[in-house]
Amino acid sequence: MTQRFAGKTVIVTGAGSVGTGWGNGRAAAVAFAREGATVYGVDRNLDAMIETAERVAEVGGRFEPGTCDVTSHESIAAMVATAHARFGRIDVLVNNVGGSAAGGPVEMAEEVWDAQVDYNLKSVFLTCKHVLPIMEAQGSGAIVNVASTSGIRWTGAAQVAYAASKAGVIQFSRVVAVQYASRGIRVNTVVPGQMHTPMVEVRLAGQRAGGDAAALLAQRVARIPLGFAGDGRDTANAVVFLASDDARFITGTELIVDGGMSVRCG
């Protein structure tokens, strides 16, 4: 197997998962490691990355864990400085952290809105603020930001702050892609649909289906023309492609991974 990332360092934020299985960040960490990268995986909870480290070890990859609060300027600055000092370069940044909160503008508390914007959008701004100068000095780099189909379509529930912040991630990526294209840095966005990740059972089922994960999964699959739910590995495959030299002529765009859901009329 060709190792497209041999000798390269990849930062994956949100490299843990809320449960057992293939979350987007865990799957991305394993996929990059399988292709020869040194993966610096960060999460606010080190224990959430135990399974990630085990799965990377199974494929013979290299995974270094670290803690980071991606809503904190100081925490991100320290994380990026640690990665650069330890590995000497940062070739790929994957901004994977995100999470939704229910509600429209009337019922949503202002503090929830602020927290959602910080978690889903400000986190991308802050990591890029600290990683871009390193990539610019290298003359190369790839950034892949993970958004959501909620940022481009109504996806079945009012979650206005999540939708707005994920839409912001898409446009943020486009602007930065143009600004940094002449400096050898590509920036793209993966837009996952309603994937079957551990978050479905651990969090979303309680929010939207009275704790009935099977019912929620059935509702979600009914929206997908392909007739099945993807998981974190499908998101990871798209992330790895956009970060690789196979996508050398791709920047400032989005790769939608949703089984056709977002182009369906009803």
Backbone bond lengths (Angstrom), bond angles and torsions (degrees), N, CA, C in turn:
res aa  C-N    CA-C-N  psi(-1)  N-CA   C-N-CA  omega(-1)  CA-C   N-CA-C  phi
1 M - - - 1.459 - - 1.524 110.26 -
2 T 1.333 116.45 132.87 1.452 121.00 177.24 1.521 110.36 -68.80
3 Q 1.325 116.23 131.24 1.459 120.63 178.50 1.525 108.72 -101.28
4 R 1.332 115.14 95.70 1.457 120.72 -173.72 1.517 113.79 -69.81
5 F 1.337 116.81 -14.47 1.457 119.46 -175.91 1.530 112.56 -119.90
6 A 1.299 117.02 21.93 1.468 120.25 177.60 1.517 109.50 -59.48
7 G 1.338 115.83 130.25 1.454 121.03 178.93 1.515 114.48 80.95
8 K 1.318 117.14 3.74 1.466 120.16 -177.57 1.530 111.11 -108.54
9 T 1.328 113.99 153.54 1.458 121.20 178.90 1.518 109.51 -110.15
10 V 1.321 115.64 131.61 1.462 122.39 -177.40 1.522 109.01 -124.14
11 I 1.323 116.89 128.01 1.460 121.49 171.02 1.521 108.34 -97.93
12 V 1.334 115.79 127.48 1.468 121.28 174.47 1.519 107.74 -120.20
13 T 1.324 117.12 116.88 1.468 119.80 174.54 1.525 108.85 -85.83
14 G 1.312 115.54 149.95 1.464 119.34 -176.38 1.513 111.42 64.93
15 A 1.344 116.81 42.01 1.465 121.42 -175.54 1.519 112.98 -79.92
16 G 1.314 116.67 -3.95 1.459 120.15 174.24 1.513 110.24 -92.03
17 S 1.311 116.36 -158.96 1.461 121.31 177.86 1.516 107.95 -159.93
18 V 1.334 115.79 154.31 1.465 119.65 -179.46 1.518 112.19 -76.32
19 G 1.335 117.79 -8.56 1.463 120.89 179.08 1.509 110.93 -159.93
20 T 1.313 115.58 -174.43 1.449 121.54 179.85 1.526 110.05 -76.78
21 G 1.320 115.97 138.05 1.458 119.72 178.04 1.509 112.22 125.64
22 W 1.324 115.21 -165.11 1.460 121.18 -171.35 1.514 112.31 -98.31
23 G 1.337 116.29 84.41 1.447 120.11 166.39 1.520 109.28 -73.84
24 N 1.330 116.62 164.09 1.461 120.51 -177.01 1.521 112.64 -61.59
25 G 1.320 116.88 -45.10 1.462 120.15 -177.97 1.513 112.77 -68.71
26 R 1.323 116.41 -42.69 1.468 120.56 178.24 1.529 110.25 -61.21
27 A 1.329 115.80 -45.83 1.457 119.60 -179.05 1.528 111.41 -64.20
28 A 1.330 116.96 -38.62 1.465 119.95 178.58 1.520 111.03 -64.70
29 A 1.330 116.73 -43.10 1.467 120.02 179.40 1.519 111.08 -59.55
30 V 1.325 116.77 -44.28 1.468 121.12 -179.47 1.526 110.29 -66.72
31 A 1.317 117.34 -42.08 1.461 121.02 -177.92 1.525 111.54 -64.13
32 F 1.314 117.57 -43.62 1.466 120.26 177.64 1.523 111.23 -65.45
33 A 1.321 116.51 -42.76 1.471 120.50 -179.79 1.518 110.95 -63.10
34 R 1.322 116.74 -39.75 1.457 120.93 178.55 1.530 111.00 -60.17
35 E 1.323 115.98 -29.14 1.463 120.45 -178.90 1.522 112.72 -97.21
36 G 1.339 116.44 19.86 1.448 120.55 168.88 1.503 117.13 96.83
37 A 1.336 118.27 -1.86 1.462 120.24 -178.62 1.519 111.80 -75.49
38 T 1.317 115.62 152.22 1.451 121.35 161.50 1.514 106.36 -87.27
39 V 1.317 116.90 117.97 1.460 121.69 -175.36 1.520 109.76 -102.72
40 Y 1.321 115.18 120.24 1.459 120.92 171.93 1.527 106.19 -98.22
41 G 1.324 115.59 99.06 1.448 121.52 -177.47 1.509 111.02 -94.70
42 V 1.309 116.62 130.63 1.461 119.71 -178.80 1.522 109.96 -125.21
43 D 1.315 113.89 149.23 1.453 121.91 179.09 1.522 106.30 -157.15
44 R 1.303 117.40 159.15 1.468 117.82 177.51 1.526 110.88 -76.49
45 N 1.333 116.76 -14.16 1.460 122.24 -179.72 1.526 108.72 -124.11
46 L 1.317 117.15 108.86 1.470 120.61 -179.15 1.522 112.26 -59.82
47 D 1.320 117.36 -37.28 1.466 120.32 -178.14 1.526 111.65 -62.21
48 A 1.326 116.99 -27.44 1.464 120.49 179.97 1.522 112.02 -66.70
49 M 1.346 116.49 -14.88 1.460 120.20 -178.12 1.523 112.96 -102.56
50 I 1.318 118.18 4.35 1.465 120.34 178.74 1.527 110.50 -59.88
51 E 1.320 116.32 -48.95 1.472 119.33 179.30 1.528 110.76 -65.29
52 T 1.329 116.98 -36.55 1.466 119.82 177.66 1.518 110.15 -59.10
53 A 1.320 116.78 -47.79 1.464 120.96 179.86 1.527 111.17 -61.39
54 E 1.324 116.66 -39.49 1.464 120.47 179.17 1.530 111.40 -64.32
55 R 1.319 116.16 -41.34 1.466 119.61 -179.22 1.530 111.16 -70.88
56 V 1.314 117.40 -35.02 1.472 120.01 175.16 1.526 109.88 -64.67
57 A 1.325 116.63 -41.76 1.467 120.33 179.00 1.526 111.17 -61.11
58 E 1.319 116.63 -35.45 1.466 120.82 179.55 1.522 112.49 -62.26
59 V 1.324 116.76 -29.27 1.475 119.89 179.94 1.526 111.41 -98.65
60 G 1.342 116.17 8.07 1.453 120.22 177.09 1.516 114.30 73.33
61 G 1.335 116.54 25.17 1.458 120.46 -177.17 1.516 112.96 -95.36
62 R 1.320 114.77 177.24 1.461 121.88 -179.94 1.518 109.07 -113.70
63 F 1.320 115.54 123.26 1.452 121.98 -177.97 1.520 109.40 -133.51
64 E 1.329 115.50 124.87 1.462 121.41 176.58 1.524 108.08 -115.26
65 P 1.340 118.14 120.47 1.460 120.06 -178.97 1.526 112.50 -89.85
66 G 1.314 115.20 152.30 1.457 121.05 174.91 1.514 109.80 -153.99
67 T 1.330 116.48 156.79 1.466 120.42 177.94 1.521 109.62 -96.58
68 C 1.317 114.91 147.94 1.461 119.65 177.50 1.518 109.52 -162.66
69 D 1.314 115.68 135.33 1.458 122.27 169.59 1.527 106.21 -98.80
70 V 1.335 116.38 106.39 1.455 119.54 -172.18 1.528 113.32 -75.67
71 T 1.318 117.61 1.17 1.466 119.63 172.43 1.522 111.60 -96.67
72 S 1.329 116.87 -0.30 1.463 122.05 -176.38 1.514 111.38 -110.23
73 H 1.319 116.99 121.52 1.465 121.68 177.14 1.520 111.09 -57.00
74 E 1.314 116.83 -44.93 1.462 120.70 -177.24 1.527 111.64 -65.63
75 S 1.337 116.49 -41.79 1.456 120.31 -179.32 1.523 111.13 -64.97
76 I 1.320 117.00 -42.56 1.460 120.54 179.35 1.520 110.90 -67.46
77 A 1.307 117.84 -42.41 1.465 120.62 178.62 1.522 110.63 -58.01
78 A 1.327 116.39 -43.38 1.464 120.25 179.71 1.521 111.09 -67.38
79 M 1.322 117.75 -40.06 1.464 121.66 -179.67 1.520 111.52 -63.63
80 V 1.321 116.74 -46.60 1.465 120.75 -178.85 1.524 110.46 -66.68
81 A 1.326 116.62 -40.73 1.475 119.78 178.20 1.530 110.86 -62.79
82 T 1.318 116.35 -39.74 1.466 120.46 178.15 1.520 110.67 -63.57
83 A 1.321 116.66 -46.32 1.466 120.54 -179.84 1.520 111.24 -61.23
84 H 1.322 116.51 -44.19 1.472 120.22 -177.94 1.523 111.00 -66.78
85 A 1.323 116.12 -40.88 1.467 119.64 179.95 1.526 111.22 -67.81
86 R 1.334 116.99 -37.39 1.451 120.34 -175.85 1.527 112.38 -76.61
87 F 1.323 116.80 -38.75 1.469 120.02 -171.59 1.527 114.00 -111.25
88 G 1.326 117.14 -12.61 1.462 120.52 174.92 1.512 115.38 84.16
89 R 1.325 117.44 -13.10 1.455 120.86 179.56 1.527 109.42 -162.80
90 I 1.323 115.44 161.88 1.467 121.57 174.03 1.518 106.06 -132.12
91 D 1.321 116.41 109.61 1.459 121.30 -175.80 1.518 113.24 -91.81
92 V 1.331 116.29 -33.26 1.464 120.80 -176.61 1.521 108.89 -138.56
93 L 1.326 115.21 137.04 1.462 121.91 171.00 1.520 107.87 -120.23
94 V 1.330 115.51 126.05 1.462 121.17 175.38 1.524 108.08 -114.16
95 N 1.316 116.10 112.98 1.460 121.47 176.67 1.517 108.40 -92.79
96 N 1.326 114.99 101.53 1.450 120.41 -172.24 1.525 114.03 -111.51
97 V 1.315 118.16 -11.74 1.466 120.24 -174.52 1.528 110.79 -66.98
98 G 1.323 115.23 139.90 1.459 119.80 176.10 1.512 110.82 -179.92
99 G 1.313 115.73 161.41 1.454 120.83 178.24 1.513 109.65 -174.29
100 S 1.325 116.14 152.49 1.464 121.02 -173.35 1.518 111.91 -108.13
101 A 1.317 114.18 157.61 1.466 122.40 171.91 1.516 107.60 -134.98
102 A 1.318 116.78 138.62 1.462 121.63 -176.32 1.513 111.16 -74.26
103 G 1.330 114.77 150.83 1.454 119.58 170.65 1.513 114.69 127.25
104 G 1.322 114.71 151.32 1.448 123.02 171.72 1.516 110.27 -98.18
105 P 1.333 118.23 -174.36 1.465 120.28 -173.57 1.523 114.68 -65.20
106 V 1.327 118.60 -27.58 1.461 119.66 -178.02 1.523 111.02 -77.76
107 E 1.332 115.94 -48.23 1.462 118.81 -174.80 1.522 114.09 -84.33
108 M 1.316 118.37 -17.21 1.461 120.49 -178.17 1.530 110.64 -80.32
109 A 1.314 116.31 130.98 1.460 120.93 176.95 1.527 109.95 -69.13
110 E 1.309 115.71 147.96 1.467 120.27 -179.81 1.523 110.96 -59.37
111 E 1.336 116.79 -37.33 1.470 119.38 -179.38 1.527 111.26 -65.55
112 V 1.332 117.15 -33.70 1.462 120.53 177.47 1.522 109.94 -68.30
113 W 1.325 116.83 -43.57 1.471 120.49 175.82 1.523 110.55 -55.27
114 D 1.330 116.19 -50.53 1.467 120.39 -177.85 1.523 111.39 -60.67
115 A 1.326 116.39 -42.26 1.463 120.35 -179.13 1.528 111.11 -65.82
116 Q 1.330 116.50 -38.49 1.464 120.11 178.45 1.528 111.67 -64.72
117 V 1.303 116.37 -44.17 1.463 119.94 179.39 1.530 110.52 -64.39
118 D 1.311 116.39 -41.16 1.469 119.87 177.59 1.529 110.94 -61.86
119 Y 1.313 116.32 -46.64 1.460 121.58 -173.17 1.529 111.99 -70.41
120 N 1.317 116.17 -43.57 1.456 120.04 -173.06 1.524 114.59 -91.31
121 L 1.320 118.28 -29.64 1.466 121.05 -173.25 1.526 113.58 -118.20
122 K 1.317 116.88 -49.38 1.464 119.01 178.91 1.525 111.27 -59.93
123 S 1.312 117.22 -33.39 1.465 121.13 178.65 1.525 111.18 -59.79
124 V 1.327 117.05 -38.92 1.469 121.60 178.81 1.528 109.87 -68.57
125 F 1.312 116.26 -43.73 1.469 121.44 176.32 1.523 111.44 -57.10
126 L 1.327 116.83 -46.50 1.463 119.97 -175.24 1.525 112.63 -69.67
127 T 1.322 117.78 -42.33 1.467 118.49 178.88 1.522 110.63 -64.15
128 C 1.323 116.66 -42.12 1.467 119.52 178.52 1.526 111.35 -64.31
129 K 1.311 117.22 -37.88 1.464 120.61 178.86 1.529 111.46 -54.96
130 H 1.335 116.74 -37.63 1.459 120.21 -175.73 1.529 113.60 -93.81
131 V 1.328 117.49 -26.55 1.468 120.01 -178.02 1.522 112.08 -87.11
132 L 1.306 118.14 -35.25 1.469 120.33 -175.90 1.528 114.01 -56.80
133 P 1.337 120.14 -42.85 1.469 118.01 178.67 1.529 113.31 -61.23
134 I 1.325 116.93 -33.06 1.469 120.43 178.01 1.524 109.93 -68.58
135 M 1.327 116.07 -45.85 1.466 119.39 178.65 1.526 111.27 -63.95
136 E 1.314 116.32 -38.63 1.473 119.41 179.33 1.524 110.72 -63.57
137 A 1.324 117.44 -41.25 1.465 120.83 178.18 1.526 111.06 -64.07
138 Q 1.330 116.99 -32.91 1.468 121.62 177.22 1.527 111.82 -74.44
139 G 1.323 115.31 -27.05 1.458 120.93 -174.41 1.511 113.44 82.76
140 S 1.335 116.61 14.77 1.463 119.81 -179.36 1.517 110.17 -163.80
141 G 1.328 114.07 158.69 1.455 119.91 175.89 1.515 110.33 162.39
142 A 1.321 115.25 160.43 1.462 121.26 176.95 1.520 108.46 -137.52
143 I 1.312 115.17 132.91 1.461 121.80 176.75 1.516 108.03 -118.56
144 V 1.330 115.61 130.02 1.468 120.87 175.74 1.521 107.61 -123.25
145 N 1.312 115.65 118.45 1.453 121.79 178.35 1.524 109.55 -102.23
146 V 1.318 116.20 138.45 1.461 121.28 -178.47 1.523 108.53 -100.79
147 A 1.319 116.24 116.68 1.461 122.03 178.91 1.528 109.10 -103.71
148 S 1.316 117.77 -136.03 1.466 122.30 -179.37 1.515 108.29 -166.82
149 T 1.330 116.29 151.44 1.458 118.78 173.39 1.526 111.72 -62.55
150 S 1.324 117.35 -18.25 1.468 119.73 174.01 1.520 111.29 -63.05
151 G 1.332 116.49 -20.80 1.460 120.81 178.02 1.512 113.74 -81.02
152 I 1.346 117.38 -6.71 1.465 120.22 179.80 1.521 113.45 -128.15
153 R 1.333 118.08 -15.08 1.460 122.30 -176.65 1.531 110.10 -147.40
154 W 1.313 115.79 160.83 1.478 120.93 164.47 1.523 106.64 -71.59
155 T 1.325 117.40 129.21 1.467 120.18 -174.94 1.529 112.92 -120.06
156 G 1.330 117.45 21.94 1.453 119.76 170.87 1.511 116.47 111.61
157 A 1.329 118.08 -8.22 1.463 120.17 -179.48 1.522 109.70 -151.55
158 A 1.333 115.51 145.22 1.460 120.24 176.20 1.528 108.83 -74.80
159 Q 1.304 116.19 112.24 1.467 122.88 176.71 1.527 106.36 -144.86
160 V 1.321 113.71 68.53 1.463 121.04 -164.43 1.526 112.57 -62.34
161 A 1.324 117.63 -38.63 1.467 119.21 -178.26 1.525 111.21 -70.44
162 Y 1.320 116.15 -39.69 1.461 120.24 177.14 1.522 110.20 -62.94
163 A 1.329 116.11 -48.20 1.458 120.29 -179.55 1.526 111.11 -60.20
164 A 1.321 116.76 -45.90 1.463 120.04 -178.05 1.522 111.75 -66.53
165 S 1.320 116.86 -41.25 1.464 119.16 -178.36 1.524 111.75 -70.94
166 K 1.332 117.79 -35.78 1.461 119.97 177.05 1.537 111.34 -71.11
167 A 1.323 117.13 -33.97 1.465 119.39 171.22 1.524 109.99 -62.56
168 G 1.323 115.88 -37.95 1.462 120.43 177.14 1.513 112.31 -62.66
169 V 1.332 117.14 -37.01 1.467 120.59 177.60 1.528 110.40 -60.55
170 I 1.322 116.45 -41.45 1.462 120.37 -179.40 1.524 111.08 -62.78
171 Q 1.325 117.25 -48.35 1.461 119.42 -178.37 1.529 111.82 -71.79
172 F 1.310 117.38 -36.26 1.472 121.41 173.76 1.526 109.65 -54.69
173 S 1.325 116.16 -46.86 1.464 120.98 -178.05 1.523 111.60 -62.34
174 R 1.319 116.79 -40.76 1.463 120.73 179.59 1.523 111.50 -62.26
175 V 1.324 115.63 -45.67 1.466 119.83 -177.92 1.527 111.05 -64.64
176 V 1.319 116.41 -46.81 1.465 120.08 -179.06 1.532 110.74 -65.91
177 A 1.326 116.52 -34.33 1.464 120.04 178.36 1.522 111.30 -59.51
178 V 1.324 116.75 -44.58 1.467 119.90 179.80 1.529 110.54 -69.51
179 Q 1.313 116.70 -42.33 1.463 120.58 -177.97 1.523 111.90 -60.82
180 Y 1.344 116.91 -36.84 1.468 120.27 -172.37 1.528 113.97 -107.03
181 A 1.314 118.00 5.04 1.466 119.91 -178.03 1.527 112.14 -60.04
182 S 1.313 117.27 -41.03 1.472 120.50 -177.95 1.521 112.39 -72.92
183 R 1.319 116.73 -6.74 1.473 121.16 -178.59 1.530 111.37 -104.70
184 G 1.324 116.39 12.50 1.459 120.88 175.03 1.509 114.89 81.78
185 I 1.326 117.06 17.62 1.466 121.24 -176.55 1.523 109.00 -117.12
186 R 1.329 115.58 128.08 1.457 121.69 177.04 1.531 109.54 -105.49
187 V 1.342 114.93 144.01 1.466 120.86 179.61 1.524 108.58 -135.17
188 N 1.306 116.29 123.35 1.455 122.11 -179.88 1.525 110.57 -137.60
189 T 1.323 115.31 170.02 1.455 121.00 -178.20 1.523 110.27 -129.02
190 V 1.317 116.24 134.80 1.461 121.82 168.71 1.527 107.32 -98.81
191 V 1.319 115.43 134.58 1.464 121.31 -176.13 1.537 108.62 -119.02
192 P 1.330 117.28 89.78 1.470 119.40 179.78 1.524 111.26 -74.52
193 G 1.328 114.09 150.67 1.462 119.82 172.96 1.515 110.71 -92.50
194 Q 1.315 116.45 -142.95 1.453 120.91 -174.58 1.527 109.15 -88.53
195 M 1.324 113.73 84.46 1.457 121.46 -175.58 1.533 110.97 -82.46
196 H 1.316 115.40 156.06 1.463 120.66 173.62 1.525 107.80 -93.75
197 T 1.307 115.24 86.71 1.454 122.86 175.64 1.531 108.35 -107.88
198 P 1.336 118.24 168.87 1.470 119.72 179.56 1.526 113.97 -56.34
199 M 1.340 116.69 -22.49 1.461 119.64 -179.36 1.531 112.07 -63.15
200 V 1.325 117.62 -25.47 1.467 120.38 -179.81 1.523 110.12 -60.75
201 E 1.337 116.81 -51.90 1.459 120.37 -178.86 1.526 112.42 -73.09
202 V 1.314 116.58 -39.82 1.468 120.16 -171.29 1.523 112.35 -77.42
203 R 1.341 116.98 -36.18 1.458 118.49 -171.83 1.534 113.75 -126.72
204 L 1.321 117.46 -51.75 1.458 119.79 -169.58 1.523 113.14 -68.27
205 A 1.330 117.76 -36.74 1.459 119.68 -179.06 1.523 111.25 -59.93
206 G 1.309 116.88 -38.78 1.456 120.62 178.15 1.510 112.95 -68.88
207 Q 1.332 116.38 -32.88 1.457 120.44 -179.38 1.521 112.64 -75.54
208 R 1.357 116.80 -33.61 1.461 118.95 -166.47 1.518 115.42 -124.50
209 A 1.329 118.13 -13.30 1.468 118.62 -174.87 1.517 112.13 -136.76
210 G 1.328 116.95 26.05 1.455 120.03 178.39 1.503 114.09 59.70
211 G 1.340 117.00 26.56 1.456 121.77 179.86 1.520 114.10 88.51
212 D 1.326 117.84 0.57 1.466 121.88 -178.18 1.531 108.75 -90.40
213 A 1.321 116.46 92.38 1.462 120.89 -176.79 1.525 111.52 -65.14
214 A 1.327 117.30 -37.79 1.466 120.63 -179.60 1.527 110.75 -62.64
215 A 1.331 116.61 -40.65 1.464 120.44 178.97 1.525 110.69 -65.73
216 L 1.325 116.59 -41.94 1.457 119.94 179.25 1.522 110.60 -64.37
217 L 1.323 116.87 -43.91 1.467 119.88 179.01 1.521 111.02 -61.05
218 A 1.319 116.95 -39.51 1.460 120.76 179.00 1.521 110.95 -63.48
219 Q 1.333 116.93 -41.83 1.460 121.16 177.32 1.528 111.14 -61.24
220 R 1.315 115.64 -42.88 1.457 120.31 -177.41 1.530 111.66 -69.32
221 V 1.331 116.31 -43.29 1.461 119.75 -179.41 1.527 110.87 -64.67
222 A 1.326 117.42 -32.33 1.459 120.86 -179.99 1.524 112.04 -61.98
223 R 1.311 117.58 -21.69 1.471 121.15 179.24 1.525 112.88 -86.02
224 I 1.336 117.83 -8.52 1.465 121.60 -169.59 1.527 110.23 -102.28
225 P 1.331 119.19 115.97 1.456 121.11 -179.01 1.530 114.17 -56.55
226 L 1.321 118.70 -34.83 1.460 119.84 179.63 1.524 112.97 -69.37
227 G 1.334 117.01 -17.42 1.457 120.15 172.05 1.513 115.59 86.01
228 F 1.318 118.13 10.96 1.466 120.08 174.58 1.527 108.33 -150.19
229 A 1.326 115.32 161.21 1.455 120.55 179.89 1.516 109.99 -94.70
230 G 1.320 116.38 131.21 1.449 119.63 171.09 1.522 109.95 -73.89
231 D 1.323 116.45 176.61 1.461 119.73 175.22 1.530 109.18 -135.39
232 G 1.318 115.88 -168.82 1.449 119.93 -175.26 1.514 114.23 -59.10
233 R 1.315 117.54 -26.45 1.462 120.32 179.17 1.522 111.85 -65.90
234 D 1.332 116.65 -32.59 1.460 119.88 177.73 1.533 110.76 -69.29
235 T 1.320 115.71 -41.07 1.459 119.71 174.25 1.521 110.27 -61.80
236 A 1.326 116.51 -45.11 1.469 121.25 -177.49 1.526 111.64 -62.15
237 N 1.314 117.65 -40.18 1.464 120.02 179.20 1.522 111.17 -59.27
238 A 1.327 115.98 -40.34 1.462 120.06 178.32 1.527 111.25 -68.27
239 V 1.326 116.57 -41.86 1.462 121.02 178.82 1.525 110.64 -60.60
240 V 1.322 116.70 -48.12 1.466 120.96 -178.10 1.520 110.65 -62.30
241 F 1.321 117.29 -42.37 1.467 119.92 177.78 1.522 111.22 -58.57
242 L 1.327 117.32 -50.57 1.465 120.02 -176.58 1.522 112.20 -65.54
243 A 1.329 117.35 -27.32 1.466 120.38 178.34 1.521 112.71 -81.52
244 S 1.319 117.05 -16.82 1.464 121.50 -172.59 1.521 112.17 -86.12
245 D 1.324 115.65 166.87 1.459 120.72 175.98 1.525 111.96 -68.31
246 D 1.325 117.87 -15.05 1.459 119.97 173.62 1.525 111.23 -61.69
247 A 1.331 116.59 -23.34 1.459 122.41 178.90 1.529 111.13 -106.69
248 R 1.319 117.27 30.67 1.471 121.43 -173.00 1.528 113.03 -60.48
249 F 1.350 117.80 -23.86 1.460 121.67 -177.62 1.533 111.30 -106.52
250 I 1.327 115.74 20.66 1.468 120.93 -178.80 1.519 109.13 -119.56
251 T 1.320 116.28 120.48 1.461 120.56 174.27 1.524 109.07 -154.71
252 G 1.319 115.17 151.60 1.455 120.84 177.36 1.512 114.37 71.52
253 T 1.316 117.14 27.45 1.457 119.74 -177.44 1.521 110.97 -133.50
254 E 1.341 115.33 178.59 1.459 121.80 -177.03 1.524 109.98 -124.85
255 L 1.315 115.05 140.89 1.461 121.84 172.80 1.524 107.11 -113.35
256 I 1.332 115.75 112.10 1.463 121.29 -176.82 1.526 109.20 -88.87
257 V 1.330 115.37 128.44 1.475 121.58 -176.53 1.529 106.57 -123.89
258 D 1.324 115.60 85.91 1.474 117.96 -171.65 1.522 114.64 -146.07
259 G 1.339 117.79 14.77 1.456 119.71 177.81 1.517 114.00 64.95
260 G 1.330 117.32 18.92 1.459 121.59 179.43 1.504 115.20 91.09
261 M 1.336 117.43 2.62 1.474 120.58 -174.46 1.522 113.51 -59.05
262 S 1.316 117.96 -43.23 1.454 120.25 -171.52 1.526 113.98 -74.61
263 V 1.338 118.20 -10.94 1.457 120.40 177.99 1.528 112.33 -104.58
264 R 1.306 115.46 4.70 1.471 120.41 179.97 1.524 109.97 -85.80
265 C 1.314 117.66 141.54 1.465 121.16 -177.31 1.527 112.57 -73.97
266 G 1.321 116.60 -38.76 1.467 116.61 -174.91 1.505 111.43 -151.80
